[in-house]
């Protein structure tokens, strides 16, 4: 399938019609069209590298011109809860900042006691779909690149569940400052209340941690290779080259804290943290580098709340910033 330059970056009827999804349909979508039928097999084509340019990101920024695509994309990221965005032509849409990625599937598991609610509680287990990507064009080790991991959790461990489920999304957001500031209240931080509210008993209050990070488990091996593409690095954690069956897993430890300070203007914010505590892990046991993983899967960014534990303090309602 030939990649398109841009799709519809703003909200569509497809976004508005979202009622939830099944893990199996999202999993099947991202595995449907890998760039390499068997990763690392002789004769497979090289992985594509989609270019990010200043011109593409700023397209439409001038007044009286076409709509500013980046702003439309950030509005959609906050307002649309869709897990897949196929578009009218079934080719998805072009990511403006993170076009090169790898998708992973696995299990979220909380193993330690903690004061939080929902799927942060000890014993919580959920199916997970993640996407690891670089901001902008560069994908190679030894070159300037920034990596981000986003994920969605299904409140079940049954990969064949029949009911439609709304996912809780985990964007580890890189600073895209001024535009997100205009759309939502905080440009460089995403809150975690979605995870703290799924599976929560009716009437129980929300208790979400303020900050979350994923750390690669110390037992994961280092994959050697000069100028190694991060997508090949991740695939090598799970697969042997030329063998379609997963052989290993990739584990990230889940750590949280409520203690952090922020300095600087929105575009140049810096944060410092203390007292991180490990509460669980996310174990990925399969991965794919695919067209649908780059163009169709979608990760929502939870709307900011002035109080992350109080739904009445949401800062954006019906597509409009209100606080």
PAKOL-69900 format. One record per residue: residue number from 0; residue in three letters; x, y, z of N, C-alpha, C in turn. Coordinates in steps of 0.05 Angstrom, whole numbers, plus 32768, in hexadecimal, padded with zeros to 4 digits. Layout:
% PAKOL-69900
> NUM:Ala:X:Y:Z:X:Y:Z:X:Y:Z $
...
***
This chain:
% PAKOL-69900
> 0:Unk:8011:7FE8:8000:8000:8000:8000:8012:8019:8000 $
> 1:Unk:800D:802A:7FED:801E:8042:7FEB:8016:8057:8000 $
> 2:Unk:802A:8062:800E:8023:8076:8023:8019:8090:8018 $
> 3:Unk:8006:809B:8025:7FFC:80B5:801D:800C:80CC:802A $
> 4:Unk:800A:80E4:801F:8019:80FA:802B:800B:8103:8045 $
> 5:Unk:7FF2:810B:8043:7FE2:8111:805B:7FC6:8106:8057 $
> 6:Unk:7FBA:80FF:806D:7F9D:80F9:806D:7F8F:8110:807A $
> 7:Unk:7F77:810A:8084:7F67:811E:8093:7F72:811E:80AF $
> 8:Unk:7F7F:8134:80B7:7F8B:8136:80D1:7F77:813D:80E7 $
> 9:Unk:7F61:814A:80DF:7F4E:8152:80F3:7F39:813C:80F9 $
> 10:Unk:7F25:8143:8109:7F10:8130:8111:7EFF:812A:80F9 $
> 11:Unk:7EF8:8110:80F6:7EE6:8107:80E1:7ECE:80F8:80ED $
> 12:Unk:7EBB:80F1:80DC:7EA4:80E2:80E5:7EAD:80C7:80F1 $
> 13:Unk:7EC2:80BC:80E6:7ECD:80A3:80F1:7ED5:80A6:810E $
> 14:Unk:7EE2:80BD:8114:7EEA:80C2:8130:7ED1:80C5:8142 $
> 15:Unk:7EBD:80D4:8138:7EA5:80D9:8148:7E95:80C0:814D $
> 16:Unk:7E97:80AC:813B:7E87:8094:813E:7E93:807F:8151 $
> 17:Unk:7EAB:8085:815B:7EB9:8071:816B:7EA9:8069:8184 $
> 18:Unk:7EA6:804F:8188:7E99:8045:81A0:7EAA:8032:81B0 $
> 19:Unk:7EC3:802E:81A7:7ED4:801A:81B3:7EDF:8008:819D $
> 20:Unk:7EF1:7FF6:81A5:7EFC:7FE3:8192:7F03:7FC9:81A0 $
> 21:Unk:7F0A:7FB5:8190:7F13:7F9B:819B:7F31:7F99:8197 $
> 22:Unk:7F3E:7F8E:81AB:7F5B:7F8A:81A9:7F63:7F7B:8190 $
> 23:Unk:7F53:7F66:8189:7F5A:7F56:8172:7F59:7F65:8158 $
> 24:Unk:7F46:7F78:8155:7F44:7F87:813C:7F5B:7F9B:8139 $
> 25:Unk:7F63:7FA7:814F:7F7A:7FBA:814D:7F94:7FAA:8149 $
> 26:Unk:7F97:7F94:8157:7FAF:7F83:8153:7FB0:7F79:8136 $
> 27:Unk:7F9A:7F6F:812C:7F9A:7F65:8111:7FA0:7F7B:80FC $
> 28:Unk:7F96:7F93:8102:7F9B:7FA9:80EF:7FB9:7FB0:80EE $
> 29:Unk:7FC6:7FB2:8104:7FE2:7FBA:8103:7FF5:7FA4:80F8 $
> 30:Unk:7FEC:7F8B:80FA:7FFC:7F75:80F0:7FF5:7F6E:80D3 $
> 31:Unk:7FE1:7F7C:80C7:7FD7:7F74:80AD:7FEA:7F79:8096 $
> 32:Unk:7FFA:7F8E:8098:800B:7F96:8081:8027:7F9E:8089 $
> 33:Unk:8037:7F8C:8094:8052:7F93:809C:8063:7F9A:8084 $
> 34:Unk:8076:7FAC:8088:8088:7FB4:8072:8099:7F9C:8069 $
> 35:Unk:80A0:7F8B:807C:80AF:7F73:8076:809D:7F5B:807F $
> 36:Unk:8096:7F49:806D:8085:7F33:8074:8090:7F22:808B $
> 37:Unk:80AB:7F1E:808A:80B9:7F12:80A1:80D1:7F24:80A7 $
> 38:Unk:80D1:7F2F:80BF:80E6:7F42:80C5:8102:7F36:80C3 $
> 39:Unk:8114:7F44:80B5:8130:7F3C:80B3:8135:7F25:80A0 $
> 40:Unk:8121:7F1B:8092:8126:7F06:807F:8133:7F10:8066 $
> 41:Unk:8146:7F01:805A:8154:7F09:8042:8140:7F10:802C $
> 42:Unk:8145:7F26:801E:8134:7F2E:8008:811D:7F40:800F $
> 43:Unk:8119:7F45:802A:8103:7F57:8032:810C:7F74:802C $
> 44:Unk:80F9:7F86:8026:8101:7FA2:8021:810A:7FB0:803A $
> 45:Unk:811A:7FC6:8038:8121:7FD5:8050:8109:7FE3:805B $
> 46:Unk:810A:7FE9:8075:80F4:7FF7:8081:80F3:8014:8077 $
> 47:Unk:80DB:801E:8070:80D9:8039:8066:80DF:804D:807C $
> 48:Unk:80E9:8065:8074:80ED:807B:8087:80DE:8093:807C $
> 49:Unk:80C9:809B:808A:80B8:80B1:8081:80C4:80CB:808C $
> 50:Unk:80C6:80DE:807B:80D4:80F7:8082:80C1:810B:808F $
> 51:Unk:80CB:8118:80A4:80BD:812F:80B0:80CC:8148:80A9 $
> 52:Unk:80BE:815C:809E:80CB:8175:8096:80BD:818C:80A4 $
> 53:Unk:80CB:81A2:80A7:80BF:81BA:80B2:80A8:81C3:80A1 $
> 54:Unk:80AA:81C0:8087:8095:81C8:8075:807B:81B8:807A $
> 55:Unk:807E:819E:807E:8066:818D:8083:8059:8194:809D $
> 56:Unk:8069:8199:80B2:805E:819E:80CD:8051:81BA:80CE $
> 57:Unk:805C:81CD:80BF:8051:81E8:80C0:803E:81EE:80A9 $
> 58:Unk:8037:81DA:809A:8025:81DE:8084:800A:81E9:808D $
> 59:Unk:8003:8200:8083:7FEA:820D:808A:7FEB:821F:80A2 $
> 60:Unk:8003:8224:80AC:8005:8235:80C4:8000:8252:80BF $
> 61:Unk:8004:825B:80A6:8000:8277:80A0:7FE2:827E:809F $
> 62:Unk:7FDA:8296:80A7:7FBE:829E:80A7:7FB4:829F:808A $
> 63:Unk:7F9A:829A:8087:7F8C:829B:806D:7F94:8285:805A $
> 64:Unk:7FA3:8271:8064:7FAB:825B:8053:7F9A:8242:805A $
> 65:Unk:7FA4:822B:8052:7F97:8212:8058:7F98:820D:8076 $
> 66:Unk:7F86:81FC:8081:7F87:81F7:809E:7FA2:81ED:80A7 $
> 67:Unk:7FAA:81F5:80BF:7FC4:81ED:80CA:7FC2:81D0:80D2 $
> 68:Unk:7FD0:81BE:80C4:7FCC:81A1:80C7:7FD5:8198:80E3 $
> 69:Unk:7FEB:81A4:80ED:7FF5:819B:8107:7FE1:81A2:811D $
> 70:Unk:7FD5:81B9:811C:7FC0:81BF:8130:7FA8:81AC:812D $
> 71:Unk:7FA0:81A7:8115:7F8A:8194:8111:7F91:8178:811C $
> 72:Unk:7FAA:8170:8118:7FB3:8156:8122:7FB3:8156:8141 $
> 73:Unk:7FBC:816B:814E:7FBC:816B:816B:7FA0:816C:8176 $
> 74:Unk:7F8E:817B:8169:7F72:817B:8171:7F66:815F:8170 $
> 75:Unk:7F6C:8151:815A:7F62:8136:8156:7F6E:8123:816B $
> 76:Unk:7F88:8126:8171:7F95:8114:8184:7F88:8117:81A0 $
> 77:Unk:7F7E:812E:81A7:7F71:8133:81C0:7F53:812B:81BF $
> 78:Unk:7F45:8131:81A9:7F28:812E:81A8:7F1F:8113:819E $
> 79:Unk:7F2F:8105:818E:7F27:80EB:8183:7F31:80D4:8195 $
> 80:Unk:7F1E:80C2:819C:7F26:80AA:81AC:7F29:8091:819A $
> 81:Unk:7F27:8095:8180:7F29:807E:816E:7F43:806F:8171 $
> 82:Unk:7F42:8054:816E:7F5A:8044:8170:7F66:803F:8154 $
> 83:Unk:7F54:803F:813F:7F5D:803D:8124:7F50:8053:8114 $
> 84:Unk:7F5F:8060:8103:7F54:8075:80F1:7F5B:806D:80D4 $
> 85:Unk:7F48:8060:80C8:7F4C:8055:80AD:7F4B:806A:8097 $
> 86:Unk:7F38:807D:809A:7F33:8091:8085:7F23:8085:806F $
> 87:Unk:7F18:8096:805E:7F06:808D:8048:7F14:807B:8035 $
> 88:Unk:7F2E:807E:8031:7F3D:806E:801E:7F4A:8055:802A $
> 89:Unk:7F46:8051:8045:7F51:803A:8054:7F6F:803B:8055 $
> 90:Unk:7F7B:8053:8051:7F98:8055:8052:7FA2:8065:806A $
> 91:Unk:7F8F:806C:807C:7F97:807A:8094:7F9F:8097:808F $
> 92:Unk:7FB2:80A0:809F:7FBB:80BC:809D:7FD9:80BE:80A3 $
> 93:Unk:7FE5:80D3:809B:8002:80D7:809E:8008:80E5:80B8 $
> 94:Unk:8017:80D8:80C9:8020:80E5:80E2:8033:80FC:80DC $
> 95:Unk:8030:8112:80E9:8040:8129:80E3:805B:8128:80F2 $
> 96:Unk:805C:811E:810A:8075:811E:811A:8081:8103:811F $
> 97:Unk:8071:80EE:8120:807B:80D4:8127:8073:80BF:8112 $
> 98:Unk:807C:80C3:80F9:8073:80B1:80E4:8080:8095:80E4 $
> 99:Unk:8097:8093:80F1:80A6:807A:80F0:80A4:806C:810B $
> 100:Unk:8097:8055:810C:8093:8047:8125:8092:8029:8123 $
> 101:Unk:808F:801D:813A:808C:8000:813C:8076:7FFB:8151 $
> 102:Unk:8063:7FE9:814B:804E:7FE2:815E:8054:7FC8:816C $
> 103:Unk:804B:7FC7:8186:804F:7FB0:8197:8036:7FA9:81A5 $
> 104:Unk:8033:7F8F:81AB:801C:7F86:81BB:8026:7F76:81D3 $
> 105:Unk:8017:7F78:81E9:8020:7F6A:8201:800D:7F6D:8218 $
> 106:Unk:8017:7F6D:8231:8007:7F6D:8249:8011:7F82:825D $
> 107:Unk:7FFF:7F92:8267:8003:7FA5:827D:7FFD:7F96:8297 $
> 108:Unk:800E:7F98:82AB:800A:7F8A:82C4:8014:7F9B:82DB $
> 109:Unk:8003:7FA0:82EF:800A:7FAE:8307:800F:7F9A:831D $
> 110:Unk:8027:7F9A:8328:8030:7F85:833B:8034:7F8E:8357 $
> 111:Unk:8033:7FA9:835B:803A:7FB4:8376:8023:7FC4:8381 $
> 112:Unk:8020:7FC3:839C:800C:7FD4:83A9:8012:7FF1:83A4 $
> 113:Unk:7FFC:8001:83A0:7FFF:801E:839C:7FE5:802B:83A2 $
> 114:Unk:7FE4:8046:83A5:7FCB:8053:83AD:7FB8:805A:8396 $
> 115:Unk:7FBD:8051:837E:7FAF:805B:8366:7F97:8048:835F $
> 116:Unk:7F85:8052:834E:7F6D:8044:8348:7F6E:8037:832C $
> 117:Unk:7F58:802A:8324:7F55:801F:830A:7F6B:800B:8303 $
> 118:Unk:7F76:800D:82EB:7F8A:7FFA:82E2:7FA7:8001:82EC $
> 119:Unk:7FA8:8012:8300:7FC1:8015:830E:7FC2:8004:8328 $
> 120:Unk:7FAB:7FF8:832F:7FAA:7FE8:8347:7FB9:7FCE:8344 $
> 121:Unk:7FC5:7FC5:835A:7FD3:7FAC:835A:7FC1:7F96:8350 $
> 122:Unk:7FCC:7F85:833F:7FBD:7F6F:8333:7FB0:7F75:8319 $
> 123:Unk:7FB0:7F8F:8310:7FA4:7F96:82F7:7FB5:7F8B:82E0 $
> 124:Unk:7FA7:7F80:82CC:7FB4:7F75:82B4:7FA3:7F7D:829C $
> 125:Unk:7FB0:7F87:8287:7FA1:7F91:8270:7FB2:7F8B:8257 $
> 126:Unk:7FA4:7F85:8241:7FB1:7F83:8227:7FBB:7F9E:821E $
> 127:Unk:7FD2:7F9F:8213:7FDE:7FB8:820B:7FE7:7FB8:81EE $
> 128:Unk:7FE3:7FCF:81E0:7FED:7FD3:81C6:7FFD:7FED:81C7 $
> 129:Unk:8017:7FEC:81BF:8028:8004:81C0:8033:800B:81A5 $
> 130:Unk:803D:8023:81A3:804B:802C:818B:8064:803C:8194 $
> 131:Unk:807B:8032:818C:8095:803F:8193:809D:804E:8179 $
> 132:Unk:80A4:8067:817C:80AA:8076:8164:80BF:808C:8169 $
> 133:Unk:80CA:8096:8153:80DC:80AD:8155:80CD:80C6:814D $
> 134:Unk:80D4:80DC:815A:80CA:80F6:8151:80DB:80FE:8139 $
> 135:Unk:80CE:8106:8123:80DB:810F:810B:80E7:80F7:80FB $
> 136:Unk:80FB:80FC:80EC:8104:80E9:80D7:8118:80D4:80E1 $
> 137:Unk:812B:80DC:80F1:8142:80CB:80F8:813A:80B2:8108 $
> 138:Unk:8142:809B:8100:813C:8082:810E:8155:8073:8117 $
> 139:Unk:816D:807C:8111:8185:806D:8115:8194:8074:812F $
> 140:Unk:819E:805F:813C:81AF:8062:8153:81C8:8073:814C $
> 141:Unk:81D1:8084:815E:81E8:8094:8159:81E2:80AF:814C $
> 142:Unk:81C9:80B3:8145:81C0:80CD:8139:81AC:80DA:814C $
> 143:Unk:81A8:80F4:8149:8196:8102:815B:8179:80F8:8155 $
> 144:Unk:816C:80ED:8169:8151:80E3:8166:8144:80E3:8182 $
> 145:Unk:812A:80E5:8183:811B:80E4:819C:8106:80CF:8199 $
> 146:Unk:8103:80BE:81AD:80F1:80A7:81AD:80D9:80AC:81BF $
> 147:Unk:80C2:80A2:81B7:80AA:80A4:81C7:809B:8089:81C6 $
> 148:Unk:808E:8083:81DC:807E:806B:81DE:8061:8072:81E6 $
> 149:Unk:804E:806B:81D6:8032:806F:81DD:8025:8053:81DE $
> 150:Unk:800F:8052:81ED:8002:8038:81F0:7FE4:803B:81F5 $
> 151:Unk:7FD6:8025:81F1:7FBA:8023:81F8:7FB5:8009:8207 $
> 152:Unk:7FA4:800A:821C:7F9E:7FF3:822C:7F81:7FEB:8228 $
> 153:Unk:7F7D:7FD1:8225:7F62:7FC6:8225:7F5D:7FB9:8240 $
> 154:Unk:7F47:7FC0:824D:7F42:7FB5:8268:7F39:7F98:8267 $
> 155:Unk:7F4A:7F87:825D:7F45:7F6A:825B:7F5F:7F5C:8256 $
> 156:Unk:7F60:7F42:825B:7F77:7F32:8253:7F6F:7F1E:823D $
> 157:Unk:7F56:7F20:8233:7F4C:7F0E:821E:7F51:7F1B:8203 $
> 158:Unk:7F63:7F11:81F3:7F69:7F1D:81D9:7F52:7F1A:81C5 $
> 159:Unk:7F3F:7F09:81CB:7F28:7F04:81B9:7F0E:7F0F:81C4 $
> 160:Unk:7F0F:7F22:81D6:7EF7:7F2D:81E2:7EE4:7F38:81CC $
> 161:Unk:7ECA:7F33:81CF:7EB7:7F3B:81BA:7EAC:7F57:81BE $
> 162:Unk:7EAB:7F61:81D6:7E9F:7F7B:81DB:7EB1:7F91:81D3 $
> 163:Unk:7EA5:7FA8:81CB:7EB5:7FC0:81C5:7EBE:7FCC:81DF $
> 164:Unk:7ED8:7FD2:81E1:7EE3:7FDE:81F9:7EF0:7FF9:81F2 $
> 165:Unk:7EED:800C:8203:7EFB:8025:8201:7F16:8022:820E $
> 166:Unk:7F2B:802B:81FF:7F46:8027:8209:7F4F:803F:821A $
> 167:Unk:7F61:803A:822C:7F6F:804F:823A:7F8A:8053:822D $
> 168:Unk:7F90:806C:8226:7FA8:8072:8217:7FBE:807E:8228 $
> 169:Unk:7FD7:8077:8221:7FEF:807F:8230:8002:808D:821D $
> 170:Unk:7FFE:80A7:8218:8011:80B5:8207:8029:80BF:8218 $
> 171:Unk:8041:80B7:8211:8059:80C3:821C:8061:80D8:8209 $
> 172:Unk:8057:80F0:820E:8057:8106:81FB:8070:8116:81FA $
> 173:Unk:807C:8118:81E3:8093:812A:81DF:8088:8146:81DB $
> 174:Unk:8097:815A:81E3:808E:8176:81E2:8089:817F:81C6 $
> 175:Unk:8071:8186:81C0:806A:8192:81A6:805C:81AC:81AC $
> 176:Unk:8067:81B9:81BF:805F:81D1:81CE:8049:81E3:81C5 $
> 177:Unk:804E:81F6:81B4:803B:820C:81B0:8020:8202:81A5 $
> 178:Unk:8020:81EE:8194:8007:81E5:8188:7FF6:81D7:819D $
> 179:Unk:8002:81C5:81AC:7FF2:81B7:81C1:7FE9:81CB:81D6 $
> 180:Unk:7FF9:81E0:81DB:7FF0:81F4:81EE:7FD7:8202:81E5 $
> 181:Unk:7FD4:8206:81CB:7FBC:8212:81C0:7FA4:8200:81C0 $
> 182:Unk:7FA8:81E6:81C0:7F92:81D3:81BF:7F8A:81C9:81DA $
> 183:Unk:7F9D:81C4:81EB:7F98:81B9:8206:7FA7:81CA:821A $
> 184:Unk:7FA4:81C4:8233:7FB0:81D6:8247:7FCD:81D1:824C $
> 185:Unk:7FD6:81B8:824B:7FF2:81B1:8250:7FFE:81A5:8237 $
> 186:Unk:8012:81B1:822B:801D:81A7:8212:8030:8190:8215 $
> 187:Unk:803C:818C:822C:8052:8178:822E:804D:8163:8243 $
> 188:Unk:8034:8160:824C:802E:814C:8260:8012:8141:825B $
> 189:Unk:800F:8127:825B:7FF5:811A:8259:7FEE:810C:8273 $
> 190:Unk:7FD6:810F:827B:7FCD:8104:8295:7FC6:80E6:8292 $
> 191:Unk:7FC3:80D9:82A9:7FC1:80BC:82AA:7FA6:80B3:82B5 $
> 192:Unk:7F92:80C5:82B6:7F79:80BE:82C2:7F69:80A8:82B3 $
> 193:Unk:7F6D:80A6:8299:7F5F:8091:828A:7F65:8075:8296 $
> 194:Unk:7F7E:8070:829C:7F86:8056:82A7:7F7B:8053:82C4 $
> 195:Unk:7F79:8069:82D2:7F70:8068:82EE:7F52:8066:82EF $
> 196:Unk:7F44:8069:82D8:7F27:8067:82D9:7F1B:804E:82CB $
> 197:Unk:7F2A:8041:82BA:7F1F:8028:82AF:7F20:8012:82C4 $
> 198:Unk:7F0A:8003:82C6:7F09:7FEE:82D9:7F04:7FF7:82F6 $
> 199:Unk:7EFF:8011:82F9:7EFB:801C:8314:7EDE:8018:831C $
> 200:Unk:7ED8:800E:8335:7EBD:800A:833E:7EAD:8024:833E $
> 201:Unk:7E94:8023:8337:7E83:803B:8337:7E83:8047:8353 $
> 202:Unk:7E87:8061:8354:7E86:8070:836D:7EA1:8073:837A $
> 203:Unk:7EB5:8063:8371:7ED0:8066:837C:7EDE:807E:836F $
> 204:Unk:7EEC:808D:837E:7EFA:80A4:8374:7F12:809D:8363 $
> 205:Unk:7F19:80AF:8351:7F31:80AB:8340:7F4A:80B3:834E $
> 206:Unk:7F5E:80A2:834C:7F78:80A8:8358:7F8D:80A0:8343 $
> 207:Unk:7F97:80B4:8335:7FAB:80B0:8320:7FC6:80BB:8328 $
> 208:Unk:7FDC:80AD:8321:7FF6:80B9:8326:7FFA:80D1:8313 $
> 209:Unk:800C:80E3:831B:8010:80FA:830A:8023:80F4:82F3 $
> 210:Unk:8037:80E4:82F8:804B:80DE:82E3:8050:80C0:82E0 $
> 211:Unk:8056:80B8:82C8:805B:809C:82C3:8073:809A:82B0 $
> 212:Unk:8084:8086:82B3:8099:8081:82A0:809D:8063:829C $
> 213:Unk:80A6:805C:8284:80AD:8040:827E:80CC:803E:827C $
> 214:Unk:80D7:802B:828A:80F4:8026:8289:80F9:800A:827E $
> 215:Unk:810A:8008:826A:8111:7FEE:8260:811D:7FDD:8276 $
> 216:Unk:8112:7FC5:8279:811C:7FB3:828E:813A:7FAD:828B $
> 217:Unk:8148:7FAC:82A1:8165:7FA9:82A0:816E:7F8E:8293 $
> 218:Unk:815C:7F7A:8293:8164:7F61:8287:8162:7F60:8268 $
> 219:Unk:8156:7F76:825D:8155:7F76:823F:8171:7F79:8234 $
> 220:Unk:8178:7F69:8220:8193:7F6B:8214:8196:7F84:8203 $
> 221:Unk:81AF:7F8C:81FF:81B5:7FA2:81EB:81B8:7F95:81D0 $
> 222:Unk:81AA:7FA0:81BC:81AD:7F96:81A1:81C3:7FA7:8194 $
> 223:Unk:81D8:7F9A:818B:81EF:7FA8:8180:81E9:7FB0:8163 $
> 224:Unk:81F7:7FC5:815A:81F5:7FCD:813F:81F9:7FEB:813C $
> 225:Unk:820C:7FF3:812B:8211:800F:8126:81FB:801B:8115 $
> 226:Unk:81F1:8033:811B:81DC:8040:810C:81C3:802E:810A $
> 227:Unk:81BD:801F:811F:81A7:800C:811F:818C:801B:8120 $
> 228:Unk:817A:8014:810E:815F:801F:810E:8151:8014:8127 $
> 229:Unk:8144:8026:8136:8137:801E:814F:8122:8009:814B $
> 230:Unk:8115:8009:8133:8101:7FF5:812D:810D:7FD9:812B $
> 231:Unk:8125:7FD7:811F:8133:7FBD:811E:813D:7FB5:8139 $
> 232:Unk:8144:7FC9:8149:814D:7FC3:8165:8136:7FB7:8175 $
> 233:Unk:811E:7FC2:8173:8107:7FB8:8182:8100:7F9C:8177 $
> 234:Unk:80FF:7F99:815D:80F8:7F7E:8152:810C:7F69:815B $
> 235:Unk:8126:7F70:815D:813A:7F5D:8165:8137:7F55:8183 $
> 236:Unk:812A:7F66:8193:8125:7F5E:81AE:8112:7F47:81B0 $
> 237:Unk:8100:7F44:819C:80EB:7F31:819D:80EF:7F1A:8189 $
> 238:Unk:80FA:7F1F:8172:80FC:7F0C:815C:8119:7F05:8156 $
> 239:Unk:811D:7EEE:814A:8135:7EE7:813B:8131:7EEF:811E $
> 240:Unk:8145:7EFA:8111:8142:7F02:80F5:8139:7EEA:80E4 $
> 241:Unk:8125:7EEF:80D3:811C:7EDB:80C0:8109:7EC7:80CC $
> 242:Unk:8102:7EC9:80E6:80F0:7EB6:80F3:80D7:7EC6:80FC $
> 243:Unk:80BF:7EBF:80F2:80A7:7ECE:80F8:809C:7ECA:8114 $
> 244:Unk:80A6:7EB7:8123:809B:7EB1:813D:80AB:7EC1:8152 $
> 245:Unk:809D:7ECF:8164:80AB:7EDD:817A:80BA:7EC9:818C $
> 246:Unk:80D2:7ED1:8194:80E3:7EC0:81A4:80E7:7ECB:81C0 $
> 247:Unk:80E3:7EE5:81C4:80E9:7EF2:81DE:80D4:7F07:81E3 $
> 248:Unk:80D8:7F16:81F9:80C6:7F2C:8200:80D6:7F45:8205 $
> 249:Unk:80C8:7F5B:8205:80D4:7F75:820B:80C5:7F81:8223 $
> 250:Unk:80D3:7F85:8239:80C5:7F8E:8252:80CD:7FAA:8259 $
> 251:Unk:80B9:7FBA:8260:80BD:7FD5:826B:80B2:7FD4:8288 $
> 252:Unk:80C1:7FDF:829B:80B7:7FE2:82B6:80A6:7FFB:82B7 $
> 253:Unk:808F:7FFA:82C6:807D:8010:82C9:8084:801E:82E3 $
> 254:Unk:808B:8038:82E2:8091:8047:82FA:8080:8060:82FB $
> 255:Unk:8078:8069:8313:8067:8080:8316:8072:8091:832D $
> 256:Unk:806A:80AB:832C:806F:80BD:8343:805C:80D4:8341 $
> 257:Unk:8057:80E1:8358:8047:80F9:8359:8058:8111:835F $
> 258:Unk:8072:810E:835E:8084:8123:8365:8095:812C:834E $
> 259:Unk:808E:8143:8343:809D:814E:832C:809A:816C:832B $
> 260:Unk:80AF:8179:8320:80AE:8196:831C:80B3:819D:82FF $
> 261:Unk:80A6:81B3:82F6:80A8:81BC:82DB:80B5:81D7:82D9 $
> 262:Unk:80C7:81DB:82C6:80D3:81F5:82C2:80D3:81FD:82A5 $
> 263:Unk:80D1:8217:829F:80D4:8220:8284:80B9:8225:8276 $
> 264:Unk:80BB:8231:825F:80A3:8237:824E:8098:821E:8242 $
> 265:Unk:807F:821E:8238:8073:8206:822E:8083:81F7:8218 $
> 266:Unk:8090:8206:8206:809F:81F9:81F1:80B9:81EE:81FB $
> 267:Unk:80C4:81F8:8211:80DE:81EF:821B:80DD:81E6:8238 $
> 268:Unk:80C7:81D8:823F:80C4:81CF:825A:80D8:81B9:8261 $
> 269:Unk:80E1:81BA:827A:80F2:81A5:8285:80E6:819C:82A0 $
> 270:Unk:80E6:8182:82A5:80DB:8177:82BD:80F0:8167:82CC $
> 271:Unk:80EE:8168:82E6:80FE:8157:82F7:80EC:8148:830A $
> 272:Unk:80F4:8130:8312:80E3:811E:8321:80F3:8111:8338 $
> 273:Unk:80E4:8107:834B:80F1:80F8:8361:80DD:80E3:836B $
> 274:Unk:80E8:80CF:8379:80D9:80BA:8386:80C8:80AA:8373 $
> 275:Unk:80D4:80A2:835C:80C7:808F:834B:80C3:8075:8359 $
> 276:Unk:80AD:8067:8355:80A9:804C:8360:809F:803A:834A $
> 277:Unk:80AA:8022:834A:80A2:800E:8336:8089:7FFF:833F $
> 278:Unk:8075:7FFE:832E:805C:7FF1:8336:8054:7FDA:8324 $
> 279:Unk:8062:7FD6:830E:805B:7FC0:82FC:806C:7FBF:82E4 $
> 280:Unk:8062:7FB3:82CF:8071:7FB0:82B6:805E:7FAE:829F $
> 281:Unk:8068:7FB3:8287:805A:7FAE:826F:806C:7F9D:825E $
> 282:Unk:8062:7F85:8256:8072:7F71:8248:8067:7F6F:822B $
> 283:Unk:8077:7F76:8218:806F:7F73:81FC:807A:7F58:81F1 $
> 284:Unk:8069:7F49:81E4:8071:7F2F:81DA:806E:7F2C:81BC $
> 285:Unk:8067:7F41:81AE:8065:7F41:8191:8068:7F5D:8187 $
> 286:Unk:8071:7F60:816E:8076:7F7B:8163:8075:7F79:8145 $
> 287:Unk:8070:7F91:8138:806E:7F92:811B:8075:7FAF:8112 $
> 288:Unk:8082:7FB1:80FC:8086:7FCB:80EF:8075:7FCA:80D6 $
> 289:Unk:8060:7FDA:80D5:804C:7FD7:80C0:8041:7FF1:80B7 $
> 290:Unk:8034:7FF1:809F:8027:8009:8095:8011:8011:80A7 $
> 291:Unk:7FFF:7FFF:80AF:7FE9:8006:80C1:7FF3:8010:80DC $
> 292:Unk:800A:8006:80E5:8016:8010:80FE:8020:802C:80FB $
> 293:Unk:8026:8035:80E3:8030:8050:80DF:8019:8063:80D7 $
> 294:Unk:8004:8059:80CA:7FF0:806A:80BE:7FD4:8067:80C9 $
> 295:Unk:7FCD:8051:80D6:7FB1:804C:80DD:7FAC:804C:80FB $
> 296:Unk:7FBD:803F:810B:7FB8:803E:8128:7FBA:805B:8133 $
> 297:Unk:7FA9:8060:8147:7FA7:807B:8152:7FA7:8079:8171 $
> 298:Unk:7FB5:808C:817D:7FB7:808E:819A:7FAD:80A9:81A3 $
> 299:Unk:7F98:80A8:81B4:7F8C:80C0:81BE:7F9D:80CC:81D5 $
> 300:Unk:7F9C:80E7:81D7:7FAA:80F5:81ED:7F95:80FF:8200 $
> 301:Unk:7F93:80F5:8218:7F7E:80FD:822B:7F7D:811B:822F $
> 302:Unk:7F65:8126:822F:7F61:8142:8233:7F6A:814A:8250 $
> 303:Unk:7F77:8161:8252:7F81:816A:826C:7F6A:8170:8280 $
> 304:Unk:7F6F:8168:8299:7F5D:8170:82AF:7F6D:8182:82C2 $
> 305:Unk:7F60:8196:82CC:7F6E:81A7:82E0:7F73:8197:82FA $
> 306:Unk:7F62:8184:8300:7F67:8170:8315:7F64:8155:8307 $
> 307:Unk:7F7B:8147:8305:7F7A:812E:82F6:7F67:811A:8300 $
> 308:Unk:7F5F:811C:8319:7F4D:8109:8325:7F2F:8112:8325 $
> 309:Unk:7F2A:8128:8318:7F0E:8133:8318:7F06:8138:82FB $
> 310:Unk:7EF3:8129:82F1:7EEA:812B:82D5:7EDC:8146:82CF $
> 311:Unk:7ED2:8153:82E4:7EC4:816D:82DF:7ED7:8184:82D9 $
> 312:Unk:7EF2:817F:82DC:7F05:8195:82D7:7F13:8193:82BC $
> 313:Unk:7F07:8184:82AA:7F13:8180:8290:7F16:819B:8281 $
> 314:Unk:7F2C:819E:8273:7F33:81B8:8267:7F29:81BB:824B $
> 315:Unk:7F1E:81A6:823F:7F16:81A7:8223:7EFC:8196:8220 $
> 316:Unk:7EE7:81A3:8215:7ECD:8195:8213:7EC3:8199:81F6 $
> 317:Unk:7EBA:8183:81EA:7EAE:8184:81CF:7EC0:8193:81BB $
> 318:Unk:7EDA:818D:81BD:7EEC:8198:81AA:7EF5:81B4:81AF $
> 319:Unk:7EEF:81BF:81C7:7EF6:81DB:81CC:7F04:81DD:81E8 $
> 320:Unk:7F19:81EC:81E9:7F27:81F1:8202:7F16:8204:8213 $
> 321:Unk:7F10:81FB:822C:7EFE:820B:823D:7F0B:8216:8255 $
> 322:Unk:7F23:820B:825D:7F30:8215:8275:7F4D:8219:8270 $
***
